[in-house]
Amino acid sequence: MQPKRLFPNFWRSQHKTDAPTQVAPKEIAVNKPNSHPVEHVSDPPARLLSYDDIYHAAGIMDPRSGYGIRKVVEMLNSERIRDLAEDIKRASVLMALDAAGASVGDLLQDATRRQQALNTYEDGQRKQLEEFETRKAHENTQIEAEMQRITAHYAERIQQNKDEATKHKEALHNWQMAKQHESQRISEVIELCGGQPAPAAGTETMAAAAGASGLGTAGSATPGPSMPGDASKRS
């Protein structure tokens, strides 16, 4: 009988060490475009059973002799035996089994049952993982569809803002064109009237009043019209 068949390699690992757990990422729930995203905690990662729990669930107990596969593994990894030759290790195991009243067949049966229990548990966990991945993939598809809907919604709002800004820009441009035309018309009037300035206010009225009263400017007497008799007298 070969020692490698007696003691599978996986038994050399620490049998009481829990397998690494998985960490599931958090999700962001997206409902409506105008609502704030709500963060919620996703499904907690499954806690994987230890080897002892798996054996206990499978109904595997240590043999009464005390020399099950786990006892032999511990014995082979002890400081006294682990550095010995393979033949000496095998002889030591057979001697210990014989002294405890245990058989090699019982030892191999115990090893086989434990291997089957571990494989069955692994298959079940793998199936659960596949179902979990399928469910999460479906959720991801829904999230992607929601993201596309929200992206389209906000893209439409952005385009509306751009269109409104364009309308305001066109309105201001049209007003500026009309203002330019109005300013041109006003400039033409200013240019037309700028060469002939209007007289000062009240000048023509004062001159007319002075002529009617016979007074000159600044209160001086203005000579009246000469008569024919007056000219002969002066001569």
C-alpha positions in Angstrom: 0.0 0.0 0.0 1.4 3.4 -1.0 1.6 6.2 1.6 0.3 8.8 -0.8 -3.0 6.9 -1.1 -3.2 6.6 2.6 -2.7 10.3 3.3 -4.1 12.7 0.8 -2.3 15.9 0.3 -5.1 18.1 1.4 -4.9 16.7 4.9 -1.5 18.4 5.4 -3.2 21.8 5.4 -4.6 23.3 8.6 -8.0 21.6 8.9 -9.5 24.0 11.3 -8.8 27.1 9.3 -11.9 28.7 7.8 -11.9 29.3 4.1 -11.7 33.0 3.0 -15.1 34.7 2.8 -16.3 36.8 -0.1 -17.0 40.5 0.2 -20.0 41.7 -1.8 -20.0 45.2 -3.1 -22.6 47.7 -2.2 -25.2 48.8 -4.6 -26.8 52.2 -5.4 -30.6 52.0 -5.8 -31.7 54.2 -8.7 -35.4 55.0 -8.9 -36.3 58.3 -10.5 -34.2 60.8 -12.3 -35.1 63.6 -9.8 -34.7 61.4 -6.7 -31.4 61.1 -4.8 -29.8 57.7 -5.0 -30.3 55.7 -1.9 -27.5 53.5 -0.7 -28.5 50.1 0.7 -26.6 47.2 2.1 -26.6 44.2 -0.2 -26.8 40.5 0.8 -24.1 39.7 3.4 -21.4 37.2 2.2 -22.1 33.7 3.1 -20.1 32.3 6.1 -18.4 29.2 5.0 -18.3 26.3 7.4 -15.1 25.0 9.0 -14.0 21.5 8.4 -15.2 20.4 11.8 -18.7 21.8 11.1 -18.7 20.0 7.7 -17.8 16.7 9.2 -20.3 17.1 12.0 -23.0 18.0 9.5 -22.2 14.9 7.5 -22.4 12.7 10.6 -18.7 11.9 10.6 -17.3 11.3 14.1 -13.8 10.3 15.3 -13.4 6.5 15.7 -13.5 5.1 19.1 -9.9 3.9 18.8 -8.9 7.5 18.4 -6.8 6.7 15.3 -8.8 8.3 12.5 -7.3 9.9 9.5 -6.9 13.3 11.4 -5.0 11.6 14.2 -2.6 9.9 11.8 -2.0 13.2 9.9 -1.1 14.9 13.2 1.2 12.0 14.0 3.0 12.2 10.7 3.5 16.0 11.0 5.0 15.7 14.5 8.7 16.6 15.1 9.6 12.9 15.8 8.3 11.5 12.5 8.0 14.1 9.8 11.7 14.0 8.9 12.0 10.2 8.7 12.0 8.1 5.6 8.7 7.1 4.0 9.2 3.4 5.0 9.7 4.3 8.6 6.7 6.6 8.6 4.5 3.8 7.2 5.8 1.3 9.7 5.2 3.7 12.5 1.6 4.3 11.4 0.9 0.5 11.1 2.3 -0.1 14.5 0.2 2.7 16.1 -3.0 1.4 14.4 -2.2 -2.2 15.5 -1.6 -1.0 19.1 -4.9 0.9 19.1 -6.9 -2.0 17.6 -7.7 0.0 14.5 -7.4 -1.4 10.9 -6.1 0.2 7.8 -9.5 -0.3 6.2 -11.2 1.7 8.9 -8.6 4.4 8.4 -9.1 4.6 4.6 -12.9 4.5 5.1 -12.7 7.5 7.4 -10.5 9.4 4.9 -12.9 8.6 2.0 -16.0 9.8 4.0 -14.3 13.0 4.9 -13.2 13.7 1.3 -16.7 13.1 0.1 -18.1 15.4 2.7 -15.7 18.2 1.7 -16.5 17.6 -2.0 -20.2 17.6 -1.5 -20.0 20.9 0.5 -17.8 22.4 -2.2 -20.3 21.5 -4.9 -23.2 23.0 -2.9 -21.3 26.2 -2.4 -20.3 26.4 -6.0 -24.0 26.0 -7.0 -25.1 28.7 -4.6 -22.4 31.0 -6.0 -23.6 30.4 -9.6 -27.2 31.2 -8.5 -25.9 34.3 -6.7 -23.9 35.4 -9.8 -26.9 34.9 -12.0 -29.2 36.9 -9.8 -26.6 39.7 -9.5 -26.1 39.7 -13.3 -29.9 40.2 -13.7 -29.8 43.1 -11.3 -26.8 44.6 -13.1 -28.8 44.4 -16.4 -31.7 46.3 -14.7 -29.3 48.9 -13.3 -27.7 49.4 -16.7 -31.1 49.9 -18.3 -32.0 52.5 -15.5 -28.7 54.2 -16.1 -29.4 54.5 -19.8 -32.9 55.9 -19.1 -31.5 58.5 -16.7 -28.7 59.4 -19.1 -31.3 60.0 -21.8 -33.4 62.0 -19.5 -30.6 64.4 -18.5 -29.3 64.5 -22.0 -32.7 65.8 -23.1 -32.7 68.4 -20.3 -29.2 69.6 -21.4 -30.4 69.9 -25.0 -33.4 71.9 -23.8 -31.1 74.3 -22.0 -29.0 74.7 -25.0 -32.0 75.4 -27.2 -33.3 78.0 -24.8 -29.9 79.7 -24.7 -29.9 79.7 -28.5 -33.3 81.3 -28.6 -32.2 84.1 -26.2 -29.1 84.6 -28.3 -31.1 84.9 -31.5 -33.6 87.3 -29.9 -30.7 89.6 -28.7 -29.2 89.5 -32.2 -32.4 90.5 -33.8 -32.8 93.3 -31.4 -29.3 94.5 -32.0 -30.0 94.6 -35.8 -33.1 96.6 -35.2 -31.3 98.9 -32.9 -28.6 99.4 -35.5 -31.2 100.5 -38.0 -32.8 102.8 -35.5 -29.5 104.4 -34.6 -28.7 104.9 -38.3 -32.0 106.9 -38.7 -31.3 109.0 -35.7 -27.7 109.7 -36.9 -29.1 110.9 -40.3 -31.3 113.4 -38.6 -28.5 114.7 -36.4 -26.2 115.0 -39.4 -28.9 116.9 -41.4 -29.6 119.4 -38.7 -26.0 119.8 -37.5 -24.9 122.3 -40.3 -27.6 125.0 -39.6 -27.8 125.7 -35.9 -31.0 127.2 -34.6 -30.9 130.9 -33.3 -30.8 131.7 -29.7 -34.2 131.6 -28.0 -36.0 135.0 -27.8 -33.7 137.0 -30.2 -36.2 137.6 -33.0 -38.9 138.6 -30.5 -36.7 141.2 -28.8 -35.7 142.7 -32.2 -39.3 143.1 -33.3 -40.3 144.8 -30.0 -37.4 147.3 -30.2 -38.4 148.3 -33.8 -42.0 148.9 -32.8 -41.1 151.2 -29.9 -38.4 153.2 -31.7 -35.7 152.3 -29.1 -32.3 151.0 -29.9 -30.5 148.4 -28.1 -29.3 149.1 -24.6 -32.0 151.8 -24.1 -30.6 154.4 -26.6 -33.0 156.6 -28.8 -33.4 155.5 -32.3 -33.9 158.3 -34.9 -37.4 158.3 -36.5 -38.1 158.8 -40.1 -37.1 162.2 -41.6 -39.8 164.6 -42.8 -39.4 166.9 -45.8 -39.9 170.1 -43.7 -37.2 169.2 -41.3 -34.6 169.0 -43.9 -35.3 172.6 -45.1 -35.1 173.8 -41.6 -31.8 172.2 -40.9 -30.3 173.8 -44.1 
